[in-house]
Amino acid sequence: MVPIDLDNIPTYYKGKNGYMAKDVVQNFDLSYNVGTAVTYLLRSKNKHNDGGLEDIQKAINHLNFELDRLKDDTI
């Protein structure tokens, strides 16, 4: 695995206190889809100049993917 250069991580992945989205996802042991949705939401106001619309839609898509996965597991 290639080491991550912490000095070159985009600021939209870091919170006010230096917390990183990946650390939040890992700490809560989230599934891929939920973790990806959380990451999109955490960066939503910072990456694009659309007020967060693109990342919020991506988060919704991943939550729908997770709902589909959970429904499939119960059949």
Secondary structure, DSSP 8 states (H G I E B T S, - for coil): -----GGGS-GGGB-TTS-BHHHHHHHTT--HHHHHHHHHHHHTTTSSSSTTHHHHHHHHHHHHHHHHHHHHHT-
